[in-house]
Amino acid sequence: MTSTEIEELIKTELQVEPDLTNVFGLDLTKCLIKPTIQKYKNAKDSLDIYELWTVLEETEDGNGYKIYFDEDSNMFGLAIKSDKDELIDIGGYGSFLKTLYSM
């Protein structure tokens, strides 16, 4: 899957949102990023490391929640950054909007 295909998935879901500057309290015009593959650690097993597409950063400094896309499961999920600057996968939620509303 390509970053453009992932952007299209998100764009399709966001068609139901009337104002992208205030979706569940977030300005998605600022939070959505170009999908980028990054390494994530499993929250339950720190030795389990895998690559996921990061698609959203809650805060500009990168310290808030992240939303990722897992192309193997075709699901979006939430992550946080650890105090060691590692991305920690805290769970898959399904659709982009369902994940966003779970933050």
Secondary structure as the mmCIF struct_conf table of DSSP 4:
data_model
#
loop_
_struct_conf.conf_type_id
_struct_conf.id
_struct_conf.beg_label_comp_id
_struct_conf.beg_label_asym_id
_struct_conf.beg_label_seq_id
_struct_conf.end_label_comp_id
_struct_conf.end_label_asym_id
_struct_conf.end_label_seq_id
HELX_RH_AL_P HELX_RH_AL_P1 SER A 3 GLU A 13
HELX_RH_3T_P HELX_RH_3T_P1 LEU A 14 VAL A 16
BEND BEND1 PRO A 18 PRO A 18
TURN_TY1_P TURN_TY1_P1 LEU A 20 THR A 21
BEND BEND2 ASN A 22 ASN A 22
STRN STRN1 VAL A 23 VAL A 23
TURN_TY1_P TURN_TY1_P2 PHE A 24 GLY A 25
STRN STRN2 LEU A 26 LEU A 26
HELX_RH_AL_P HELX_RH_AL_P2 LEU A 28 CYS A 31
STRN STRN3 LEU A 32 ASN A 42
TURN_TY1_P TURN_TY1_P3 ALA A 43 LYS A 44
STRN STRN4 ASP A 45 GLU A 57
BEND BEND3 GLU A 58 THR A 59
TURN_TY1_P TURN_TY1_P4 GLU A 60 ASP A 61
BEND BEND4 GLY A 62 GLY A 62
BEND BEND5 GLY A 64 GLY A 64
STRN STRN5 LYS A 66 ASP A 70
TURN_TY1_P TURN_TY1_P5 GLU A 71 ASN A 74
STRN STRN6 MET A 75 LYS A 81
TURN_TY1_P TURN_TY1_P6 ASP A 83 LYS A 84
BEND BEND6 ASP A 85 ASP A 85
STRN STRN7 LEU A 87 GLY A 94
BEND BEND7 SER A 95 SER A 95
HELX_RH_AL_P HELX_RH_AL_P3 PHE A 96 TYR A 101
TURN_TY1_P TURN_TY1_P7 SER A 102 SER A 102
#
